[in-house]
Amino acid sequence: MSLTAQSERATNASRASPRSVYVHVPFCRHRCGYCNFTLIANRDDLIGRYLDALRREFAGLPKCSTVDTIFVGGGTPTHLSRLQSEELLKLIAEYFALSAGGEYSFEANPHDVTEEKAALLADYGVTRLSLGAQSFDPEKLRLLERDHDARQIKEATRLAARYFHSYSLDLIFGAPHESLKAWSDDLRKAIELQPTHVSTYGLTIEKGTQFWNQVTKGKLTEVEEDQSAEMYELAIDRLTEAGFEHYEVSNFAAPNQRCRHNEAYWTGKAFYGLGAGATSFIDGRRATNHRSTSTYIKRVLAGESPVAEQERLPPENAARERLVFGLRRLQGINLAEFGRDTGYTVWELAGAEIKNFIAAGFLEENGQSLRLTRRGLLISDSLWPALL
């Protein structure tokens, strides 16, 4: 296949008008010790100017585009006041119309979910609430520097069940000093609330966070890898026994309740990204806005581009990324479909590495598909560098 043909196939999915949009709201009351996301804490004085900047960025888009998924993330989008929330929701509605049966997700802190706010989100078409629960254990919540408790999680899920089509719970495992029993209790309590989706994340301590500083000074100790793996396996077993589909490394869904927005990312579809730190992928071009909220505001309100980095992925790089994202999904990669979409076979991209991973029991291949094994799931993050 010629390089031109490969390029055409590798960017085919991103050429169509984007059917997904992500809007970033970076404001929080407090930056938790483990957090390395694009956010700004204790600067509510910037919210008005940020919304003005968002409107300027939105103005570069065609109005009333029909999309299949909308995701408002953060930060903490529900940290905005009622009036600020309505301003944001009106702006999104002005530029994007959700298709019939579409998914409109809004990230929320349980502390912020009031009946008034839930009703407002529902009135503007939000269909799915993503709750950052993290844990039900008071000591673990204190350690993670969360500002809610188990009672507030329960109340938030009650409101979510009343006002939205579905709701998800995020949980963290592997916190310092956490026992397997404590994690088991978190899983049990989450399942009892009957969410439609659960995401479980092993705590990673990244450079630049407060937890990183505490670890380097010996004030905080990370859990052992074996213990973290045991917790992950417990999550897989408990959640699948409860009827959830384990469909991506970190994600579990009730029947027909996968996060469709994330699926668009994982399958190489085009998407809009608006706000500080947000990334767009359109026509094979990836563009990421400045992570600094103040820089984003300053540049956009001055009539400048908010983009800090952009690149057009070479066909092979795009195919390698598609390979990794595809393998994160439990169904794995359809080999024939992958070749048609990217112009490369997986063997051309990383044949030796894949064969080694199959021999080691991390991947399995049946002639039609390639997927992670249970053993591969436990160490998946360590496999990706060899494939990229």
C-alpha positions in Angstrom: 0.0 0.0 0.0 1.3 3.5 -0.9 2.2 6.0 1.8 -0.6 8.2 0.4 -3.2 5.4 0.7 -2.0 4.7 4.3 -2.3 8.3 5.2 -5.9 8.5 3.9 -6.9 5.4 5.8 -5.1 6.4 9.0 -7.0 9.7 9.2 -10.3 8.5 7.8 -12.1 8.4 11.2 -11.0 11.9 12.1 -11.9 13.5 8.7 -15.7 13.4 9.3 -17.2 16.3 11.2 -16.6 15.6 14.9 -19.6 13.9 16.6 -18.2 14.4 20.1 -17.3 17.5 22.1 -15.4 17.9 25.4 -15.6 21.1 27.5 -13.2 21.7 30.3 -14.0 23.5 33.5 -10.8 23.9 35.5 -12.2 25.3 38.8 -12.0 23.5 42.2 -12.2 24.4 45.8 -9.0 22.5 46.5 -6.3 20.6 44.6 -6.2 17.1 46.1 -2.7 15.8 46.9 -2.7 13.2 44.1 -4.2 15.4 41.4 -2.2 16.3 38.3 -5.2 17.5 36.2 -5.6 20.8 34.5 -7.3 22.8 37.3 -7.0 25.9 39.4 -8.1 26.1 43.0 -9.4 29.0 45.1 -9.7 31.3 42.1 -13.4 31.7 41.7 -12.7 35.3 40.8 -11.6 34.0 37.4 -14.8 32.1 36.6 -16.6 35.0 34.8 -13.6 35.8 32.6 -13.1 32.1 31.9 -16.7 31.8 30.6 -16.1 34.9 28.5 -13.0 33.2 27.0 -14.9 30.0 26.4 -17.6 32.0 24.5 -14.8 33.5 22.3 -13.4 30.0 21.6 -16.8 28.6 20.8 -17.4 31.5 18.4 -14.9 29.9 16.0 -17.2 26.8 15.6 -20.3 26.4 13.4 -23.5 26.8 15.5 -25.9 24.0 16.1 -23.6 21.2 15.1 -25.3 17.8 15.9 -23.1 15.6 18.0 -23.6 12.1 19.6 -21.7 12.8 22.8 -20.9 15.8 25.0 -18.7 15.6 28.1 -18.1 18.4 30.5 -15.2 17.6 32.7 -12.7 19.3 35.0 -11.6 20.3 37.5 -15.1 20.3 39.1 -17.8 21.6 36.7 -20.4 21.4 39.5 -18.3 23.9 41.5 -19.8 26.7 39.4 -22.7 28.6 40.9 -26.2 28.1 39.5 -26.0 31.3 37.4 -22.5 30.4 36.1 -23.7 26.8 35.4 -26.6 28.1 33.4 -24.4 30.4 31.4 -22.2 27.4 30.5 -25.1 25.2 29.7 -26.7 27.8 27.4 -23.4 28.3 25.6 -23.1 24.6 24.9 -26.7 24.4 23.7 -26.1 27.4 21.4 -23.4 25.5 19.5 -24.2 21.8 19.9 -27.4 19.8 19.5 -27.4 16.3 20.9 -28.6 13.7 18.5 -31.5 11.4 19.4 -30.4 9.0 22.0 -27.1 10.9 22.5 -25.0 10.9 25.7 -24.4 14.2 27.6 -22.1 13.6 30.6 -21.3 16.1 33.4 -18.6 15.4 36.0 -19.6 16.2 39.6 -18.3 16.3 43.1 -20.8 14.6 45.4 -20.5 17.7 47.7 -22.0 19.9 45.0 -25.0 17.8 43.9 -28.1 19.5 45.1 -31.6 19.0 43.9 -31.5 22.5 42.3 -28.3 21.8 40.4 -29.4 18.3 39.3 -32.7 19.7 38.0 -30.8 22.5 36.1 -28.5 20.0 34.4 -31.4 17.8 33.4 -33.3 20.8 32.0 -30.4 21.4 29.6 -30.3 17.9 28.4 -27.6 16.3 30.5 -28.2 12.5 30.5 -25.3 11.2 32.6 -23.7 12.2 35.8 -20.1 11.1 36.5 -19.5 11.3 40.3 -16.0 11.5 41.7 -16.8 9.4 44.8 -13.3 7.9 45.1 -14.1 6.1 48.4 -16.7 5.7 51.2 -14.1 5.3 53.9 -13.7 8.5 56.0 -10.0 7.9 56.7 -9.3 7.3 53.0 -11.3 10.3 52.0 -9.3 12.4 54.4 -6.0 11.1 53.1 -7.1 11.8 49.5 -8.1 15.3 50.7 -11.7 14.9 49.4 -14.3 17.3 50.8 -17.3 14.9 50.8 -18.4 11.9 52.8 -20.3 8.6 52.3 -23.6 10.3 53.2 -23.1 12.9 50.4 -22.2 10.2 47.9 -25.4 8.3 48.7 -27.5 11.5 48.4 -25.8 12.4 45.1 -26.6 9.0 43.7 -30.3 9.3 44.8 -30.6 12.6 42.9 -28.7 11.2 39.9 -31.1 8.2 39.7 -34.0 10.7 39.8 -32.8 13.2 37.2 -30.6 11.4 34.8 -30.7 8.4 32.5 -27.4 7.0 34.0 -24.7 7.8 36.5 -21.1 6.6 37.0 -19.0 6.3 40.2 -15.2 6.8 40.1 -13.3 4.9 42.7 -9.6 4.9 43.7 -7.7 1.9 45.0 -4.2 1.6 46.3 -4.2 4.6 48.7 -1.3 4.6 51.2 -2.0 2.1 54.1 -5.2 0.9 52.4 -6.1 -2.7 53.2 -7.7 -5.3 50.8 -10.7 -5.4 53.2 -11.1 -1.6 53.1 -11.1 -1.7 49.3 -13.6 -4.7 49.4 -15.9 -2.5 51.5 -15.7 0.3 49.0 -16.7 -2.0 46.1 -19.5 -3.5 48.1 -20.9 0.0 49.0 -20.6 1.2 45.4 -22.4 -1.9 44.1 -25.2 -1.4 46.6 -25.9 2.1 45.2 -26.7 0.4 41.8 -24.7 2.8 39.5 -24.9 2.2 35.8 -21.1 2.5 35.4 -18.0 2.3 37.6 -14.5 3.4 36.9 -11.7 2.1 39.1 -8.2 3.7 39.1 -5.1 2.6 40.9 -3.6 5.6 42.7 -0.6 6.9 40.8 1.6 9.4 42.4 2.9 11.8 39.7 5.7 14.3 39.7 4.6 17.7 40.6 1.8 16.7 43.0 1.8 17.1 46.7 1.8 13.4 47.2 5.0 13.2 45.1 6.7 15.7 47.4 5.5 13.7 50.5 6.8 10.4 49.0 10.2 11.8 48.2 10.5 13.1 51.7 9.5 9.8 53.2 6.3 11.1 54.6 4.0 8.9 52.5 4.5 5.3 51.3 3.0 3.9 48.1 1.3 0.5 48.3 3.3 -2.4 46.9 2.7 -3.4 43.3 1.5 -6.9 44.2 -1.1 -5.5 46.6 -2.3 -3.0 44.0 -2.7 -5.8 41.5 -4.6 -7.9 44.1 -7.0 -4.9 44.6 -7.5 -4.5 40.8 -8.3 -8.2 40.4 -10.8 -8.0 43.3 -12.5 -5.1 41.5 -12.7 -7.2 38.3 -14.2 -10.1 40.1 -16.7 -8.2 42.3 -18.0 -5.9 39.6 -18.4 -8.6 36.9 -20.1 -10.9 39.5 -22.5 -8.0 40.1 -23.4 -7.9 36.4 -21.1 -5.2 35.1 -19.3 -5.6 31.8 -15.5 -5.0 32.1 -15.1 -3.3 28.7 -11.9 -1.2 29.2 -8.9 -1.6 31.5 -10.4 0.8 34.1 -14.1 0.8 33.2 -17.1 -1.3 34.0 -20.6 -0.8 32.7 -24.1 -2.2 33.3 -25.7 -3.6 30.1 -25.7 -1.0 27.3 -24.2 1.6 29.6 -20.7 2.0 28.3 -19.4 5.6 28.2 -19.9 6.4 24.6 -17.8 9.6 24.7 -14.7 7.7 25.9 -15.4 5.0 23.2 -15.1 7.8 20.6 -11.5 8.5 21.9 -10.5 4.9 22.0 -11.7 4.2 18.4 -9.9 7.1 16.8 -13.0 9.3 16.1 -12.8 13.1 15.6 -13.7 15.3 18.5 -13.8 19.0 19.6 -12.0 20.0 22.8 -12.7 23.5 24.3 -11.3 25.2 27.4 -8.0 25.2 29.2 -5.9 22.1 28.5 -8.5 20.6 26.2 -7.5 18.6 23.2 -9.2 18.5 19.8 -8.7 15.9 17.1 -10.0 17.0 13.7 -8.9 16.1 10.2 -6.0 14.1 11.6 -4.7 17.1 13.5 -4.3 17.1 17.2 -4.4 20.5 19.0 -4.1 21.0 22.8 -4.9 24.3 24.5 -2.7 25.9 27.2 -3.0 24.1 30.5 -2.7 27.3 32.5 -6.1 28.7 33.1 -4.9 32.3 33.4 -2.8 32.0 30.2 -5.8 30.5 28.4 -8.0 33.4 29.5 -5.4 36.0 28.6 -4.7 34.6 25.1 -8.3 34.1 24.1 -9.6 37.4 25.4 -6.7 39.1 23.5 -7.9 37.5 20.3 -5.1 35.0 20.2 -5.2 31.2 19.7 -5.4 29.2 22.9 -3.5 26.4 21.3 -0.2 25.5 22.9 0.7 22.4 20.9 -0.4 20.9 17.7 0.6 18.1 15.4 -0.6 16.1 12.4 0.2 12.6 13.3 2.2 10.6 10.7 0.1 7.6 9.5 2.3 5.1 11.4 2.1 7.0 14.7 -1.7 7.3 14.3 -1.9 3.6 13.7 0.3 2.8 16.8 -1.9 4.9 19.0 -5.0 3.2 17.6 -3.3 -0.1 18.5 -2.8 0.8 22.1 -6.2 2.3 22.6 -7.8 -0.7 20.9 -5.9 -3.1 23.2 -7.1 -1.2 26.3 -10.6 -2.3 25.4 -11.4 -5.8 26.6 -12.8 -6.9 23.2 -9.4 -6.0 21.8 -8.7 -5.4 18.1 -10.4 -6.9 15.1 -7.3 -7.5 13.0 -9.0 -7.1 9.6 -10.8 -4.0 10.6 -7.6 -2.5 12.0 -5.8 -3.1 8.7 -8.6 -1.5 6.7 -8.9 1.6 8.9 -5.2 2.3 9.4 -3.4 0.9 6.3 -1.2 -1.2 8.6 -1.4 -4.7 10.0 -0.5 -5.0 13.7 2.4 -7.3 12.6 3.9 -4.6 10.4 3.7 -2.2 13.3 5.0 -4.3 16.2 5.1 -7.9 15.1 8.1 -9.0 17.2 6.8 -7.3 20.4 3.3 -8.7 20.0 4.7 -12.2 19.5 6.8 -11.8 22.6 3.7 -10.6 24.6 1.7 -13.6 23.3 4.4 -16.0 24.3 4.6 -14.4 27.8 0.8 -14.8 28.2 0.0 -11.1 28.2 -1.9 -11.1 24.8 -3.9 -13.7 23.0 -4.7 -13.9 19.2 -7.2 -16.2 17.5 -6.7 -15.2 13.9 -9.5 -12.7 14.0 -8.7 -10.5 17.0 -5.9 -9.6 19.4 -6.7 -8.8 23.1 -5.2 -8.6 26.5 -5.3 -11.7 28.8 -6.1 -11.5 32.5 -2.4 -11.6 33.2 -1.9 -8.8 30.6 -4.5 -6.6 32.3 -2.5 -6.5 35.5 0.6 -5.0 33.8 -0.9 -3.4 30.7 0.6 0.1 31.3 4.1 -1.5 31.0 3.3 -3.0 27.6 2.3 0.2 25.7 5.8 1.9 25.4 6.9 -1.1 23.3 4.0 -0.7 20.9 4.3 3.1 20.6 
